[in-house]
Amino acid sequence: MLDVRRLHMLRTVAARGSIAAAAQSLALSAGAVSQQLSALRRDVGVDLLRPDGRTVALTEAGRVLLEHADRILAAVQEAESAVAAVKGTVGATATLAALPSTVARIVAPALTGLGSHHPQLTVTCLITDQAQLRELTLGAVDVVLGQRYHHLPDATPRGIEVAPLLDDPLLVVTADGRAPEQPVALRELAGHSLVLPPPATDCGQAILHACHQAGFTPTARYVTADIAAQCTLARAGLATALVPRTAIDPATPGVRAAPIADHPILRLLFAATRHTGTANPTTAAVVTALRTAAREHRTPSLPPA
């Protein structure tokens, strides 16, 4: 009989590209993972992995087994959720992956609320920009607070359920006193010194798309994905930034945040979980807390605009 844990290791190795990377994500030694995969190879009687430069790749048999492993592991997840639903109680642990720009305005209030309503629940929070939905599909996290910009196609992986939280517009951030107290036409930024995220990022692509619609190609004087750095440069009067509303602390002195008047740039913030036919009380509690925090943030107090 196939071992479910070994199937999970095979899937993780296939996703990470190497045994070492898979071992790190599973908090195991590379030797332990290799031993389990060797045992899985003996179980099926055929090679499942082959060297591919510095990485490993699935053999044809490995690809076939992985297709079945995905269904088996999904069934196990479904069974665990069904049992949890019968118990009807929120569990003891959960892991949340969230974007750095959502921590102050959504994640922190959500975790505070969870602590009040479910004191037995300990939430481990991973603050990362990278591959959150992949981590969810691999079972490394339970809930993702992610983003999707409206001009980009929906690339939600199969088996993932998404609950929209709010539309989060990008605002034009400048030093206080250096901009009029009114909405800003995006085309006006053509003559500004700009601090922009790298063009390969989703936010960078969204800004480029909107600027092209406004009739110009932006030239960045500063390039960084660090929103705190963007706001610091804006506060110093060195650059104009385009920053998501949720990432702006309304108490921050020295900056002005104004909406875009003509070509709004919107990101959808969402909570994602693995799809199961029966709702898991623990992940449902985390999503509810995120939704409550997002709802309370929809009409925040911002610096004058």
N, C-alpha and C positions, 0 to 999 in steps of 0.2 A: 504494500500500500504506500502511495506517495505521501511524503511528509509535507504538511502545509508550510512549515517554517522554511524548508529547503526551497519550495516553490517561490516563497517570498524573497529569499536570497537571490534566486535566479533572476527574478524580475528586477531586483535592485541593481544587480551587476549589469544587466542589459541596459538599464536606464543611466547608470553612472559611467559605464564604459570601461571600468576596471575593477578588479577584486579589491584593490587597496581603497579606492574611493567608496565602494560599497561598504567595506568594513568600517570605514570612518563614519558613514551615515548611520550604520547599524550599531555603533558603539561596541564593535567586536574587533578582534585581531584579524589580520589578513589570513593568518594560518587557520583560524577557526572557520572562516568563511570558505576557504579552499577545501577543508576537510568535509564540510557539509555538502559542497557542490560535488566533490568526488563521490560521496555516498549517494547523491542523487543520480550521478552518472551510472553507478553500479545498479541502482534501482531500475533504471530504464534500459541499461545495456547498450548505450550508444553515446558518443561524444555530444555534448551540448554546447560547448564553447571552443573557440579556436583563437590562437594569437592573431592580432591585427595591428602590427606595428607595436606601439607602446600600450595599446589597449587590447581588449578582447571583444570578440563578436560572436553572435549566436550562429551555430551551425543550422542546417535546415531542420534537423530534429529539435534543436533548441527553440527555433521559431515556432514550430508546431506545438511543442510543450508549453511555451509561453502563452500562446493563444488560449489554451485550456486553463493555464494557471490563472490568467486574468479572471476567467469566469468562476473558477473555484474560489479564489480569494474574495471576489465580490459576493459569492454565496455565503462565505464565512462572515463577512461584514454584515450581511443581511441578517444572519442568524443572531449575531451579537446584538444588533439593534433591536430585533424582535424580543429577545430576552430582556434587554434593558427596558423596553416599553412595557412589558408585563410587570416588571418590578416597579416601574413608574417613579423611580427616584433618580435624581441627578447624581452622577458618579463622583469619584474623588479627584480625578485628574483629567486635564484636557490640554492640548497644545494648540496655540493660535499663532499663525504667521501674519504679520501686518507690515504695511509700508511705513517707513520712518515718518512720512508727512502726515500720518493719521494718528500718531501716538498721543499728542497733547489733547486734541479736540474730540477724539472718538474712543481710542483704545483705553486711555487712562480712566475716563468716566465710566466706560463699560465694565472695566475690571473692578472699579470701586462699587458699582451696583451689584455685580456678581458676588463680591465679598459680603455685601449686606444680605442678599437674598439666599445665597447658597454658601454659607461659611465653610462647609466641608469640602468645597471644590477648589483645588489648586490649579491655576492656569499658568502653564509655561508659555511665555510669549517670545517668539522669534521675530526680531525686527530686521527685515531684509527686503531688498528690491528684487531679488533673484528667484526666478523659477518657482514661485509659490504654488501654482496649481500643479506642477509636476510633483512637488513634495506632498501635496494632498493625494494625488493618485497613487503615490507609493506608500501611503499610510504613515509618512513621517510626521505629518501634522493632522489635526482634526478639523480645524476651521481656518479659512484664509480670508483676511480682509484685503481684497485686491482692487484693481482698477482696470478700466477699459475706456479709452478715449472714443468719443462718438464717431469720429471719422474712420476709425479702424474696424475691420471686420471682427465679428465675434469668433474667437478662437478657443472657446471653452472646450476642454477635452471631454470625451465621452465618459459618462458615468459621474459627472460632477453636476451638482445642483446649485444654482446661483440665486441669491435673494438680493435684489437691488436695495441699496441703502439711501443714497442721495446723489443728485447731480451736483458736482463740485466745480464751479467755474474758476478759471484762472483770472487773477486780477493783476492790474498793472501797478507795480510797487515802485515807488520813488521816494527820495528824501522828502520829508515834510517841508512844505513851503516851496518845492521846486516844480509842483504840478498844480493845475487848476482843480478846484473842488467840483469836479463834474466827470461824467463818463469820458473815456478816451477812445477816439477812433484808432483802430489798429494801424492804419496807414500812417498816422502821426509818428509812430515809432521808427519809421524808416530812417529818420535822422538822428535817432538816439544812440548813445553807447549802450549796448545791451549785454546782459549776462544771461546766458541761455544754457539749458542742459545739453549734453552731447546729442548730436543729430541722430545717432543710432537708437536712442531711448524712445519709448512711446511718447513721453512728454515733448521731447525734441521734435519728433515727427509731427505731432499735433500742432506745435507752434509754426513749423515750416509750412504745413498745409494751410493754416489760417492766413499766414502772411502772404503766401502766393495768391490766395483768394483775394486779399486786399491789394494786390498789385505790386508786391515787392519781395525781394529775397533778403531776409535779415542777415546782418553781419554781426557776429558775436565778438565783442572785445574780450569778454571773459567766458570761459566754458567750464561749467561744473554742474553736477547733479545734486550737490549739497545745497538744500534750500536755505539752511542757516547762513551759508556763505553768500548765497544770492542776496538775501535780505541785508546782510552786513554791507555788501558793496552798494546796494541801493541806499541804505541809511547814510553812508558816507558821501553820497552824491556822485559816486564814480560810475554808476550804471543804472539802467532801468531793468527791472526783473519782471517776469511773468510767473506768478506763484499761485498754486491752488489755495482757495479760500480757507480750507481746513488747516492749512499749514501756517497760517498767519495768526499770531497771538495778538488779539486786539489791544492788549496792554503794552505792546512793544512801543517805546517812544521813538520819535524821529522818523517814522515812515508814514507814507500815505498810500492807501490801497484803493484803486478806482476800478470800476467794472469796464469791460471792453464794450464799446457802443455798437460796433457794426459787424464784427465777425467773432462771436463768442467762441471760446475754446472750453469745452466741457469734458470732464472725465466722470464716468459713472463709478462710484464706489459700491462694492458689493461684498456680501458674505457668501463664501462658497463652502460646501460640504460634499462629502461623497454621497451619491444618491442611494437611498435605500427605500424599500417600500414602506417600512415602518420608521417613523421618526425616532431618533435617539434622544432621550431626555437631556443628556449632557450637552451634546452639540447644539440642540435646540435652545438650551438656556444661554449658551454663549452667543448664538445668533440673535436671540431676543434682546440681550444686553447691548449688542452692537447696534441693533435697530433703534433701541430707545435712545442711545447716545447720539446717533445720527439725526433722529427726529428733533432732539433738543438743540442740535447745532444748525438747523436749517435757517434760523433767523438770528444769527449771532450779531453781537455788537462789534462793528469794525471801525477802524480809524476813519475820520471824516472823509467823505468822497463826494 
